[in-house]
Amino acid sequence: MPNAIPESVLNAVTKLESFEYDISGITFAKPNELNDAQRGYQDLPPGLFVIGHESGLGDPIGLDTRDPRLPAWTAMHGEGEWNPVQIADSLNGLIDAVAIMKRLSAGRECPVAVESSPLPRAECDAGLAAITNANPESNIEFWAVMLGVE
C-alpha cells in the first residue's frame, strides 16, 4: 500500500465532481474512499495517487504529488506496467476540464440520451479548445476520446 494520502490529495478530491457522458465519464473517490482507491496500484511510481477512475474502461485517474501543481494523469489497464499520461496540467486544470465536461454531458449521461440529443460538433470542438487552453501541456486526446472524437 502506498504512503499515507497527502493532505493536498484529500483537499483536491473535495473540489471534484463525478460526471457521465454516453458510456464514459469519471467517478471521483470521496476523501474517506481514497485509501481503498489505491488498492491494485501499489506498483505506481512514488508520488502518484489514484483519486478515481474512468467509468467506461475503469482506467485510474490520479494526481502527481511530486509537482505542487498536482497534475492529473490516467494510465491504461492491461499494459503490463503503468505508463501514466498527463491529462491536466494541474488540479485547477482538472477542475476546469471536469466543469467543461459536466456542461457538455448535461442531458447526455447515457447512450440513449446522446442519441436523442447529440452533442453538436461545434460545441464539442469549443469544449475541447477550452480544455486545451486550460491544459496546454497535457494530452487532450483523453477528453476527445471520451466525447467520441477520434
C-alpha positions in Angstrom: 0.0 0.0 0.0 1.4 3.5 -0.8 2.2 6.0 1.8 -0.5 7.9 3.6 -2.7 10.0 1.4 -1.2 13.6 1.3 -3.4 16.4 2.6 -3.2 18.0 -0.8 -4.9 15.0 -2.4 -7.5 14.8 0.3 -8.3 18.5 -0.2 -8.3 18.1 -4.0 -11.0 15.4 -4.2 -13.4 17.6 -2.3 -13.3 20.0 -5.3 -14.1 17.4 -8.0 -17.5 16.2 -9.1 -18.0 13.0 -11.0 -19.8 13.0 -14.4 -21.1 10.6 -17.0 -21.1 11.1 -20.8 -22.5 8.4 -23.1 -20.7 5.2 -22.0 -17.8 7.1 -20.3 -17.2 9.7 -17.6 -15.1 10.0 -14.4 -16.1 8.8 -11.0 -14.0 10.5 -8.2 -13.4 9.0 -4.8 -14.6 10.8 -1.7 -11.9 11.6 0.8 -12.9 8.6 3.0 -12.6 6.3 -0.1 -9.0 7.3 -1.1 -7.2 4.6 0.8 -9.4 1.9 -0.9 -8.8 3.6 -4.3 -5.1 2.8 -4.0 -5.7 -0.9 -4.0 -4.2 -2.6 -7.0 -1.9 0.3 -7.8 1.0 -0.5 -5.4 3.4 -0.5 -8.4 2.7 3.1 -9.4 5.7 5.4 -9.3 6.1 7.1 -5.9 4.0 10.3 -5.7 1.2 9.2 -7.9 -2.2 8.7 -6.1 -5.4 7.4 -7.6 -8.4 9.7 -7.0 -10.9 8.0 -9.2 -11.5 6.1 -12.4 -12.7 6.5 -15.9 -16.1 4.8 -15.8 -16.1 3.2 -19.3 -12.9 1.1 -19.0 -12.1 1.6 -15.4 -8.7 3.2 -16.0 -7.3 5.0 -13.0 -7.4 8.8 -12.7 -4.8 10.3 -10.3 -2.8 13.2 -9.1 1.0 13.6 -9.2 2.1 15.0 -5.8 5.7 15.3 -7.0 4.6 18.6 -8.6 3.0 21.2 -6.4 0.5 22.0 -9.1 -0.9 18.4 -8.8 -1.1 17.5 -12.5 -3.7 14.8 -13.3 -2.9 11.6 -15.1 -4.5 8.4 -16.4 -3.0 5.0 -17.3 -4.4 2.1 -19.3 -5.1 -1.2 -17.6 -3.6 -4.3 -19.2 -0.4 -2.8 -20.4 1.9 -4.9 -18.1 3.2 -1.8 -16.4 1.7 1.6 -15.7 2.6 4.4 -18.2 0.8 7.5 -16.8 -0.3 10.1 -19.4 -0.9 13.6 -18.2 -4.5 14.7 -18.8 -4.4 18.1 -16.9 -1.6 20.4 -16.1 -2.7 21.0 -12.5 -5.5 20.5 -10.1 -7.1 23.7 -11.3 -6.8 22.5 -14.9 -8.5 19.3 -14.0 -11.3 21.2 -12.2 -11.7 23.3 -15.4 -11.7 20.3 -17.7 -14.3 18.5 -15.5 -16.5 21.5 -15.4 -16.4 21.7 -19.2 -17.2 18.0 -19.5 -20.1 18.3 -17.0 -21.5 21.1 -19.1 -21.1 19.1 -22.3 -22.6 16.0 -20.8 -25.7 17.6 -19.3 -28.6 15.6 -20.6 -26.2 13.2 -22.3 -25.4 10.8 -19.5 -26.2 7.6 -21.3 -26.2 6.3 -24.9 -30.0 6.8 -25.3 -29.7 10.4 -24.2 -26.8 11.0 -26.5 -28.7 9.5 -29.4 -31.7 11.7 -28.7 -29.7 14.9 -28.0 -26.3 14.5 -29.8 -23.5 16.9 -28.9 -23.2 19.4 -31.8 -19.7 19.2 -33.3 -19.1 23.0 -32.9 -20.0 22.7 -29.2 -17.7 19.7 -28.8 -14.8 21.5 -30.6 -15.3 24.6 -28.4 -15.3 22.5 -25.3 -12.1 20.7 -26.3 -10.5 24.0 -27.2 -11.3 25.3 -23.7 -9.8 22.2 -22.1 -6.7 22.6 -24.3 -6.5 26.3 -23.2 -6.7 25.3 -19.5 -4.2 22.5 -20.0 -1.7 23.4 -22.8 0.9 20.9 -21.6 -1.4 17.9 -21.4 -2.7 15.1 -23.6 -6.2 16.3 -24.7 -6.8 13.0 -26.6 -8.2 11.5 -23.3 -11.0 14.1 -23.3 -11.6 13.9 -27.0 -12.0 10.1 -26.9 -14.4 10.4 -24.0 -16.5 12.7 -26.3 -16.3 10.3 -29.2 -13.9 12.4 -31.2 -11.0 10.4 -32.7 
